[in-house]
Amino acid sequence: MTALLMDVGNSRIKWGVLDNSEIHRTGHIARERIRDKGLQVLTTKIPRGVDEVFVSNVAGASFATRLSGVVGAHCGCDVRFARTERSGWGVTNSYTQPRRLGVDRWVAMIGAWAEVQAACLVVDVGTAMTIDALDGDGQHLGGQIIAGVSTMADALAAATSDIPQVKPAPAGAHSDLGMFAHNTAAAVREGAQNAVAGAVDRAIQTLRANAYAPTVVLTGGDASRILNALCDTPLHRPHLVLQGLAHMLEHAR
């Protein structure tokens, strides 16, 4: 069986083909392009010859309906959507209302737990950064949602008169004195990147202070911006949500 796995995020759609327990033919497209050109621009990139499509979607019910119709017709098979649950695949959700936990976070935790099988901190750095902690039994300890690097910079530009709109710096936040910038645009870039990295480091320190020794699993479109700035060397898994979807499919309950 082959399956097209899709991670529909706030800024991008990522995909890969699951075949013989390996994820191949990965790709991505900006959601902005789909807003401008329509879903047909997506179907020019994704494959047809799959048995099913399995999706993690945080773009809302209306987009899910459109995606299901267009991708289902293109691939000639059913499109299924992952759902957040109270427990499953070794992970127990800590939310009092389990379905309120974003499905991308749920699937990422499943992907991380399937690999690590130990206490871990799952960090997804994108439009928003999410941080979720799991103990050694797969119990979700809870999480955080923080503005991502670009979102922080955009918010500063929108809320002030003298701070310009800036683009994020190339991948690789400084972990030395280079973090102290000499112009406003660079100061915004360094500040946003270091705020994100600092939040992850504080989460690690808090877990350690409470007798956990977490493995950090890092994913998301902006993960490379903080990869070398953290106090711990993380496992960098760019396709963590796809890995979680693959695990859910291959270990259906």
PASEBA-1860 file (N, C-alpha, C; in nm, 3 decimals):
! residues 253
1> MTALLMDV> 0.083/-0.119/0.000/0.000/0.000/0.000/0.087/0.125/0.000 ~ 0.054/0.220/-0.083/0.120/0.350/-0.082/0.020/0.455/-0.037 ~ 0.069/0.555/0.033/-0.018/0.661/0.083/0.049/0.795/0.062 ~ -0.031/0.893/0.021/0.015/1.031/0.015/-0.014/1.094/0.151 ~ 0.090/1.136/0.218/0.078/1.202/0.348/0.087/1.353/0.326 ~ -0.001/1.428/0.392/-0.003/1.573/0.373/-0.011/1.643/0.508 ~ 0.075/1.743/0.524/0.078/1.828/0.643/0.037/1.968/0.600 ~ -0.088/2.004/0.627/-0.142/2.135/0.588/-0.124/2.229/0.706
9> GNSRIKWG> -0.026/2.319/0.695/0.002/2.413/0.802/-0.054/2.550/0.773 ~ -0.013/2.648/0.854/-0.062/2.784/0.837/0.001/2.852/0.716 ~ 0.128/2.819/0.688/0.200/2.886/0.579/0.228/2.797/0.461 ~ 0.241/2.666/0.485/0.281/2.575/0.377/0.204/2.444/0.385 ~ 0.198/2.378/0.273/0.153/2.239/0.268/0.274/2.154/0.232 ~ 0.301/2.055/0.314/0.411/1.961/0.287/0.350/1.825/0.255 ~ 0.422/1.745/0.180/0.372/1.611/0.149/0.487/1.514/0.128 ~ 0.453/1.387/0.132/0.547/1.280/0.102/0.469/1.153/0.076
17> VLDNSEIH> 0.531/1.059/0.007/0.466/0.932/-0.025/0.522/0.822/0.064 ~ 0.434/0.756/0.138/0.472/0.644/0.223/0.466/0.516/0.142 ~ 0.580/0.448/0.133/0.590/0.324/0.056/0.692/0.235/0.123 ~ 0.650/0.114/0.162/0.740/0.020/0.231/0.805/0.083/0.355 ~ 0.723/0.153/0.432/0.763/0.214/0.560/0.864/0.327/0.544 ~ 0.885/0.376/0.423/0.975/0.489/0.399/0.896/0.602/0.336 ~ 0.935/0.725/0.370/0.870/0.843/0.312/0.958/0.897/0.200 ~ 0.904/0.899/0.079/0.977/0.943/-0.039/0.903/1.060/-0.105
25> RTGHIARE> 0.966/1.118/-0.205/0.903/1.217/-0.293/0.838/1.331/-0.214 ~ 0.914/1.383/-0.119/0.863/1.493/-0.038/0.865/1.624/-0.116 ~ 0.778/1.714/-0.076/0.773/1.845/-0.138/0.691/1.941/-0.054 ~ 0.685/2.064/-0.096/0.603/2.162/-0.023/0.565/2.276/-0.117 ~ 0.461/2.346/-0.077/0.415/2.463/-0.152/0.358/2.563/-0.052 ~ 0.377/2.692/-0.079/0.325/2.796/0.009/0.173/2.805/-0.004 ~ 0.106/2.822/0.108/-0.039/2.841/0.104/-0.076/2.966/0.025 ~ 0.012/3.066/0.026/-0.014/3.189/-0.048/-0.029/3.160/-0.197
33> RIRDKGLQ> 0.051/3.069/-0.250/0.039/3.034/-0.392/-0.097/2.971/-0.422 ~ -0.145/2.890/-0.329/-0.275/2.827/-0.348/-0.387/2.931/-0.341 ~ -0.373/3.028/-0.250/-0.472/3.136/-0.244/-0.475/3.215/-0.374 ~ -0.358/3.233/-0.435/-0.350/3.312/-0.558/-0.392/3.233/-0.682 ~ -0.354/3.105/-0.688/-0.369/3.026/-0.810/-0.475/2.916/-0.801 ~ -0.520/2.883/-0.677/-0.616/2.775/-0.660/-0.546/2.642/-0.633 ~ -0.625/2.544/-0.590/-0.570/2.414/-0.553/-0.512/2.338/-0.671 ~ -0.544/2.380/-0.793/-0.489/2.311/-0.910/-0.337/2.322/-0.914
41> VLTTKIPR> -0.282/2.429/-0.856/-0.136/2.442/-0.854/-0.073/2.334/-0.766 ~ -0.149/2.285/-0.670/-0.101/2.174/-0.586/-0.104/2.043/-0.663 ~ -0.208/2.019/-0.739/-0.221/1.891/-0.808/-0.118/1.874/-0.920 ~ -0.055/1.982/-0.961/0.053/1.967/-1.060/0.180/1.913/-0.997 ~ 0.184/1.909/-0.864/0.306/1.869/-0.795/0.295/1.734/-0.724 ~ 0.174/1.699/-0.677/0.161/1.575/-0.600/0.134/1.457/-0.694 ~ 0.172/1.335/-0.653/0.154/1.217/-0.740/0.009/1.171/-0.746 ~ -0.019/1.087/-0.845/-0.152/1.028/-0.859/-0.156/0.884/-0.806
49> GVDEVFVS> -0.053/0.807/-0.830/-0.059/0.662/-0.806/-0.043/0.621/-0.662 ~ -0.140/0.655/-0.579/-0.139/0.614/-0.438/-0.271/0.547/-0.403 ~ -0.269/0.472/-0.295/-0.389/0.398/-0.254/-0.479/0.480/-0.162 ~ -0.419/0.574/-0.088/-0.501/0.660/-0.002/-0.424/0.787/0.029 ~ -0.497/0.885/0.082/-0.439/1.012/0.123/-0.474/1.033/0.270 ~ -0.374/1.070/0.350/-0.393/1.090/0.494/-0.336/1.226/0.529 ~ -0.419/1.311/0.592/-0.388/1.453/0.605/-0.394/1.499/0.751 ~ -0.296/1.580/0.791/-0.304/1.662/0.911/-0.334/1.803/0.865
57> NVAGASFA> -0.444/1.861/0.908/-0.491/1.990/0.856/-0.522/2.087/0.970 ~ -0.457/2.205/0.965/-0.491/2.310/1.061/-0.546/2.433/0.989 ~ -0.589/2.414/0.864/-0.637/2.527/0.783/-0.788/2.544/0.788 ~ -0.858/2.467/0.871/-1.001/2.485/0.887/-1.084/2.390/0.804 ~ -1.213/2.380/0.842/-1.303/2.284/0.780/-1.332/2.316/0.634 ~ -1.345/2.443/0.600/-1.376/2.480/0.463/-1.262/2.439/0.369 ~ -1.139/2.467/0.410/-1.026/2.429/0.327/-1.016/2.277/0.317 ~ -1.046/2.207/0.427/-1.042/2.060/0.425/-1.140/2.004/0.322
65> TRLSGVVG> -1.258/2.063/0.314/-1.358/2.017/0.217/-1.309/2.036/0.075 ~ -1.254/2.154/0.048/-1.201/2.181/-0.087/-1.085/2.088/-0.119 ~ -0.994/2.072/-0.024/-0.877/1.986/-0.044/-0.919/1.843/-0.071 ~ -1.014/1.794/0.007/-1.061/1.657/-0.009/-1.117/1.633/-0.148 ~ -1.197/1.728/-0.197/-1.256/1.710/-0.329/-1.153/1.711/-0.441 ~ -1.063/1.810/-0.437/-0.966/1.825/-0.546/-0.861/1.715/-0.541 ~ -0.805/1.689/-0.424/-0.699/1.588/-0.413/-0.756/1.448/-0.430 ~ -0.876/1.424/-0.377/-0.939/1.294/-0.396/-0.963/1.262/-0.542
73> AHCGCDVR> -1.009/1.362/-0.618/-1.032/1.342/-0.761/-0.899/1.321/-0.834 ~ -0.798/1.397/-0.796/-0.667/1.386/-0.861/-0.605/1.248/-0.837 ~ -0.613/1.201/-0.713/-0.548/1.074/-0.678/-0.640/0.953/-0.702 ~ -0.769/0.977/-0.717/-0.862/0.868/-0.739/-0.878/0.776/-0.620 ~ -0.874/0.834/-0.499/-0.887/0.753/-0.377/-0.943/0.838/-0.266 ~ -0.971/0.774/-0.153/-1.026/0.844/-0.037/-0.922/0.936/0.026 ~ -0.970/1.046/0.082/-0.887/1.138/0.160/-0.935/1.133/0.304 ~ -0.846/1.095/0.394/-0.881/1.088/0.537/-0.803/1.193/0.614
81> FARTERSG> -0.865/1.243/0.720/-0.802/1.347/0.801/-0.775/1.293/0.941 ~ -0.652/1.314/0.989/-0.618/1.276/1.126/-0.698/1.361/1.224 ~ -0.728/1.304/1.340/-0.801/1.376/1.444/-0.728/1.361/1.577 ~ -0.728/1.467/1.653/-0.669/1.461/1.786/-0.757/1.375/1.877 ~ -0.694/1.290/1.957/-0.768/1.200/2.045/-0.717/1.212/2.188 ~ -0.789/1.148/2.278/-0.747/1.152/2.418/-0.620/1.071/2.440 ~ -0.608/0.961/2.368/-0.486/0.880/2.377/-0.475/0.794/2.252 ~ -0.354/0.752/2.224/-0.332/0.664/2.110/-0.188/0.663/2.068
89> WGVTNSYT> -0.145/0.551/2.012/-0.010/0.535/1.960/0.098/0.566/2.065 ~ 0.067/0.532/2.191/0.163/0.550/2.299/0.161/0.685/2.366 ~ 0.078/0.779/2.316/0.075/0.916/2.369/-0.060/0.943/2.435 ~ -0.056/1.008/2.551/-0.178/1.047/2.621/-0.187/1.199/2.625 ~ -0.297/1.251/2.573/-0.322/1.394/2.561/-0.356/1.453/2.699 ~ -0.294/1.566/2.733/-0.319/1.627/2.865/-0.431/1.730/2.862 ~ -0.480/1.768/2.745/-0.582/1.872/2.738/-0.712/1.822/2.802 ~ -0.777/1.911/2.878/-0.905/1.875/2.938/-1.011/1.852/2.831
97> QPRRLGVD> -0.999/1.924/2.719/-1.081/1.900/2.600/-0.986/1.856/2.489 ~ -0.963/1.725/2.476/-0.857/1.676/2.387/-0.862/1.730/2.245 ~ -0.982/1.747/2.189/-0.992/1.791/2.049/-0.945/1.935/2.030 ~ -0.928/2.010/2.140/-0.880/2.147/2.131/-0.730/2.154/2.102 ~ -0.659/2.046/2.122/-0.517/2.041/2.089/-0.503/2.032/1.938 ~ -0.424/2.120/1.879/-0.406/2.118/1.734/-0.361/1.983/1.684 ~ -0.422/1.939/1.574/-0.391/1.806/1.524/-0.246/1.796/1.480 ~ -0.186/1.905/1.434/-0.045/1.900/1.397/0.044/1.871/1.517
105> RWVAMIGA> 0.008/1.929/1.632/0.084/1.902/1.754/0.068/1.758/1.797 ~ -0.055/1.708/1.788/-0.084/1.569/1.824/-0.004/1.472/1.738 ~ -0.007/1.494/1.608/0.061/1.403/1.516/0.212/1.414/1.532 ~ 0.263/1.535/1.555/0.407/1.552/1.577/0.452/1.479/1.701 ~ 0.372/1.485/1.809/0.408/1.411/1.930/0.411/1.261/1.905 ~ 0.317/1.211/1.827/0.314/1.069/1.794/0.440/1.032/1.715 ~ 0.479/1.117/1.620/0.599/1.092/1.544/0.724/1.093/1.630 ~ 0.733/1.189/1.722/0.849/1.197/1.810/0.854/1.078/1.906
113> WAEVQAAC> 0.739/1.044/1.964/0.734/0.932/2.059/0.769/0.801/1.991 ~ 0.723/0.782/1.869/0.753/0.658/1.796/0.903/0.640/1.779 ~ 0.976/0.749/1.764/1.121/0.741/1.745/1.197/0.735/1.877 ~ 1.158/0.820/1.973/1.239/0.839/2.093/1.203/0.740/2.204 ~ 1.070/0.717/2.223/1.022/0.627/2.328/1.079/0.665/2.466 ~ 1.090/0.795/2.490/1.143/0.846/2.617/1.099/0.991/2.631 ~ 1.127/1.049/2.746/1.089/1.188/2.769/1.144/1.276/2.657 ~ 1.059/1.365/2.604/1.105/1.449/2.494/1.031/1.582/2.493
121> LVVDVGTA> 1.093/1.678/2.426/1.035/1.809/2.405/1.018/1.825/2.255 ~ 0.893/1.838/2.211/0.862/1.845/2.068/0.841/1.992/2.032 ~ 0.927/2.044/1.945/0.928/2.187/1.912/0.904/2.203/1.763 ~ 0.797/2.275/1.727/0.763/2.300/1.588/0.770/2.451/1.564 ~ 0.868/2.494/1.484/0.894/2.637/1.465/0.842/2.678/1.328 ~ 0.729/2.748/1.327/0.670/2.795/1.202/0.610/2.931/1.222 ~ 0.493/2.956/1.163/0.422/3.082/1.184/0.402/3.106/1.333 ~ 0.363/3.001/1.402/0.366/2.996/1.548/0.467/2.889/1.586
129> MTIDALDG> 0.527/2.903/1.703/0.610/2.796/1.756/0.533/2.725/1.867 ~ 0.525/2.594/1.858/0.462/2.516/1.964/0.569/2.432/2.033 ~ 0.554/2.419/2.164/0.645/2.339/2.246/0.559/2.244/2.327 ~ 0.581/2.114/2.312/0.504/2.014/2.387/0.600/1.917/2.456 ~ 0.571/1.889/2.581/0.656/1.801/2.661/0.587/1.667/2.684 ~ 0.663/1.560/2.669/0.617/1.424/2.698/0.709/1.363/2.803 ~ 0.649/1.289/2.898/0.733/1.219/2.994/0.772/1.081/2.941 ~ 0.841/1.003/3.024/0.892/0.874/2.979/0.786/0.768/2.956
137> DGQHLGGQ> 0.660/0.798/2.990/0.550/0.706/2.964/0.462/0.752/2.848 ~ 0.504/0.858/2.779/0.423/0.912/2.670/0.310/1.002/2.716 ~ 0.310/1.039/2.844/0.210/1.132/2.895/0.246/1.274/2.854 ~ 0.154/1.340/2.787/0.171/1.480/2.751/0.165/1.564/2.877 ~ 0.270/1.639/2.906/0.274/1.724/3.024/0.211/1.860/2.999 ~ 0.186/1.891/2.873/0.129/2.020/2.836/0.218/2.090/2.736 ~ 0.181/2.211/2.696/0.258/2.278/2.592/0.245/2.428/2.596 ~ 0.309/2.491/2.500/0.308/2.636/2.485/0.289/2.670/2.337
145> IIAGVSTM> 0.229/2.786/2.312/0.218/2.841/2.177/0.276/2.982/2.180 ~ 0.372/3.006/2.092/0.448/3.130/2.092/0.453/3.184/1.949 ~ 0.451/3.313/1.932/0.467/3.370/1.798/0.599/3.323/1.738 ~ 0.596/3.284/1.611/0.717/3.241/1.543/0.806/3.359/1.506 ~ 0.921/3.329/1.448/1.021/3.432/1.417/0.962/3.541/1.329 ~ 0.904/3.504/1.215/0.848/3.604/1.123/0.729/3.676/1.183 ~ 0.647/3.602/1.259/0.528/3.662/1.321/0.566/3.768/1.422 ~ 0.672/3.743/1.500/0.720/3.843/1.595/0.765/3.969/1.522
153> ADALAAAT> 0.844/3.951/1.417/0.894/4.066/1.342/0.779/4.144/1.279 ~ 0.681/4.075/1.223/0.565/4.141/1.162/0.485/4.219/1.267 ~ 0.470/4.161/1.385/0.394/4.228/1.491/0.462/4.356/1.535 ~ 0.594/4.355/1.544/0.667/4.476/1.582/0.648/4.586/1.478 ~ 0.657/4.549/1.351/0.640/4.648/1.244/0.499/4.707/1.246 ~ 0.399/4.622/1.274/0.260/4.667/1.273/0.227/4.754/1.394 ~ 0.294/4.730/1.506/0.257/4.797/1.631/0.341/4.922/1.661 ~ 0.440/4.951/1.578/0.527/5.065/1.603/0.536/5.153/1.479
161> SDIPQVKP> 0.587/5.274/1.498/0.603/5.365/1.384/0.744/5.366/1.329 ~ 0.843/5.327/1.407/0.983/5.342/1.366/1.054/5.211/1.337 ~ 0.990/5.099/1.366/1.054/4.970/1.339/1.008/4.921/1.203 ~ 1.101/4.895/1.112/1.062/4.857/0.975/1.018/4.713/0.964 ~ 0.952/4.683/0.853/0.923/4.544/0.817/1.054/4.480/0.774 ~ 1.088/4.367/0.834/1.215/4.301/0.800/1.189/4.156/0.764 ~ 1.274/4.104/0.680/1.270/3.962/0.647/1.359/3.887/0.744 ~ 1.325/3.761/0.776/1.411/3.684/0.865/1.552/3.671/0.808
169> APAGAHSD> 1.648/3.657/0.896/1.787/3.637/0.855/1.803/3.497/0.796 ~ 1.910/3.473/0.723/1.937/3.337/0.677/1.944/3.241/0.796 ~ 1.928/3.114/0.769/1.927/3.013/0.875/2.051/3.023/0.962 ~ 2.031/3.005/1.093/2.144/3.001/1.185/2.150/3.121/1.277 ~ 2.073/3.119/1.386/2.079/3.227/1.485/2.215/3.226/1.554 ~ 2.262/3.346/1.588/2.389/3.354/1.659/2.376/3.301/1.801 ~ 2.480/3.233/1.848/2.486/3.192/1.989/2.605/3.258/2.056 ~ 2.661/3.364/1.993/2.775/3.436/2.047/2.742/3.586/2.045
177> LGMFAHNT> 2.843/3.669/2.053/2.818/3.814/2.059/2.760/3.870/1.931 ~ 2.755/3.789/1.825/2.691/3.832/1.703/2.542/3.856/1.717 ~ 2.483/3.811/1.828/2.340/3.835/1.850/2.311/3.982/1.881 ~ 2.414/4.059/1.913/2.393/4.201/1.945/2.414/4.282/1.817 ~ 2.303/4.329/1.760/2.305/4.388/1.627/2.343/4.535/1.629 ~ 2.378/4.589/1.510/2.423/4.727/1.497/2.332/4.812/1.409 ~ 2.214/4.759/1.378/2.112/4.839/1.310/1.976/4.781/1.347 ~ 1.871/4.859/1.323/1.739/4.821/1.374/1.687/4.693/1.309
185> AAAVREGA> 1.701/4.681/1.179/1.650/4.561/1.111/1.717/4.435/1.164 ~ 1.849/4.441/1.179/1.921/4.325/1.232/1.883/4.299/1.377 ~ 1.857/4.405/1.453/1.818/4.390/1.593/1.685/4.317/1.605 ~ 1.592/4.348/1.515/1.463/4.279/1.514/1.484/4.131/1.480 ~ 1.564/4.104/1.376/1.589/3.965/1.336/1.654/3.886/1.449 ~ 1.758/3.942/1.509/1.827/3.870/1.616/1.736/3.853/1.738 ~ 1.659/3.958/1.769/1.570/3.951/1.885/1.465/3.843/1.869 ~ 1.403/3.836/1.751/1.300/3.736/1.728/1.357/3.594/1.735
193> QNAVAGAV> 1.471/3.573/1.669/1.530/3.440/1.669/1.574/3.398/1.808 ~ 1.631/3.491/1.883/1.679/3.456/2.017/1.565/3.442/2.117 ~ 1.455/3.514/2.095/1.338/3.494/2.181/1.284/3.353/2.165 ~ 1.277/3.306/2.040/1.229/3.170/2.013/1.324/3.066/2.072 ~ 1.454/3.083/2.046/1.552/2.988/2.100/1.551/2.990/2.253 ~ 1.538/3.109/2.312/1.538/3.119/2.458/1.419/3.050/2.521 ~ 1.302/3.055/2.454/1.184/2.986/2.507/1.207/2.835/2.512 ~ 1.272/2.782/2.408/1.301/2.638/2.405/1.400/2.603/2.516
201> DRAIQTLR> 1.506/2.683/2.530/1.606/2.656/2.633/1.544/2.659/2.774 ~ 1.454/2.754/2.797/1.390/2.762/2.930/1.303/2.640/2.954 ~ 1.234/2.592/2.850/1.153/2.470/2.866/1.241/2.351/2.901 ~ 1.356/2.341/2.836/1.450/2.232/2.866/1.495/2.242/3.011 ~ 1.534/2.360/3.054/1.583/2.380/3.190/1.476/2.348/3.294 ~ 1.350/2.385/3.265/1.241/2.358/3.359/1.217/2.208/3.371 ~ 1.220/2.137/3.260/1.203/1.992/3.266/1.316/1.927/3.345 ~ 1.438/1.972/3.323/1.552/1.917/3.397/1.540/1.945/3.547
209> ANAYAPTV> 1.491/2.064/3.581/1.475/2.099/3.722/1.369/2.013/3.789 ~ 1.283/1.950/3.707/1.179/1.863/3.760/1.207/1.715/3.730 ~ 1.336/1.683/3.717/1.386/1.545/3.709/1.360/1.475/3.576 ~ 1.336/1.552/3.470/1.324/1.493/3.337/1.452/1.520/3.259 ~ 1.484/1.430/3.170/1.600/1.447/3.082/1.551/1.437/2.937 ~ 1.492/1.543/2.886/1.423/1.533/2.757/1.518/1.533/2.637 ~ 1.481/1.456/2.538/1.540/1.469/2.405/1.459/1.575/2.331 ~ 1.526/1.669/2.269/1.458/1.775/2.195/1.442/1.731/2.050
217> VLTGGDAS> 1.317/1.731/2.003/1.287/1.695/1.864/1.234/1.822/1.796 ~ 1.308/1.869/1.697/1.284/1.999/1.637/1.233/1.983/1.493 ~ 1.126/2.056/1.462/1.071/2.051/1.326/1.018/2.189/1.290 ~ 0.964/2.203/1.170/0.903/2.329/1.127/0.989/2.405/1.027 ~ 0.925/2.491/0.951/0.991/2.564/0.845/1.103/2.655/0.891 ~ 1.096/2.704/1.015/1.201/2.792/1.067/1.293/2.721/1.166 ~ 1.286/2.588/1.171/1.370/2.514/1.266/1.518/2.542/1.245 ~ 1.559/2.554/1.119/1.701/2.575/1.091/1.752/2.708/1.144
225> RILNALCD> 1.661/2.802/1.170/1.702/2.933/1.220/1.752/2.926/1.364 ~ 1.706/2.826/1.441/1.750/2.816/1.581/1.826/2.688/1.608 ~ 1.847/2.607/1.505/1.906/2.474/1.523/2.036/2.477/1.602 ~ 2.123/2.573/1.569/2.255/2.578/1.633/2.262/2.676/1.749 ~ 2.148/2.731/1.788/2.147/2.831/1.895/2.095/2.774/2.027 ~ 2.053/2.648/2.028/1.996/2.590/2.149/2.105/2.535/2.241 ~ 2.074/2.528/2.371/2.174/2.477/2.465/2.192/2.326/2.451 ~ 2.093/2.256/2.393/2.104/2.113/2.364/2.103/2.094/2.213
233> TPLHRPHL> 2.172/1.991/2.166/2.167/1.957/2.024/2.042/1.875/1.999 ~ 1.948/1.925/1.920/1.821/1.855/1.900/1.830/1.750/1.790 ~ 1.729/1.663/1.787/1.705/1.581/1.669/1.627/1.667/1.571 ~ 1.685/1.697/1.457/1.616/1.779/1.359/1.539/1.688/1.265 ~ 1.406/1.698/1.268/1.320/1.613/1.187/1.227/1.700/1.105 ~ 1.270/1.745/0.987/1.190/1.837/0.906/1.052/1.784/0.869 ~ 1.038/1.650/0.864/0.910/1.591/0.823/0.843/1.518/0.940 ~ 0.852/1.575/1.059/0.802/1.507/1.179/0.653/1.477/1.170
241> VLQGLAHM> 0.573/1.571/1.121/0.428/1.546/1.111/0.402/1.433/1.011 ~ 0.474/1.431/0.900/0.459/1.320/0.806/0.500/1.188/0.871 ~ 0.605/1.190/0.952/0.647/1.069/1.024/0.536/1.022/1.118 ~ 0.471/1.117/1.185/0.362/1.081/1.274/0.244/1.022/1.199 ~ 0.209/1.082/1.085/0.101/1.027/1.003/0.136/0.885/0.957 ~ 0.261/0.864/0.914/0.303/0.732/0.870/0.288/0.630/0.982 ~ 0.329/0.669/1.103/0.318/0.577/1.217/0.172/0.545/1.248 ~ 0.086/0.644/1.240/-0.055/0.622/1.265/-0.116/0.525/1.162
249> LEHAR> -0.077/0.541/1.036/-0.128/0.452/0.932/-0.079/0.310/0.951 ~ 0.048/0.295/0.981/0.109/0.162/0.987/0.077/0.089/1.116 ~ 0.031/0.162/1.216/-0.004/0.099/1.344/-0.149/0.135/1.379 ~ -0.238/0.119/1.283/-0.380/0.148/1.306/-0.433/0.062/1.420 ~ -0.516/0.125/1.502/-0.564/0.053/1.621/-0.694/-0.022/1.590
END
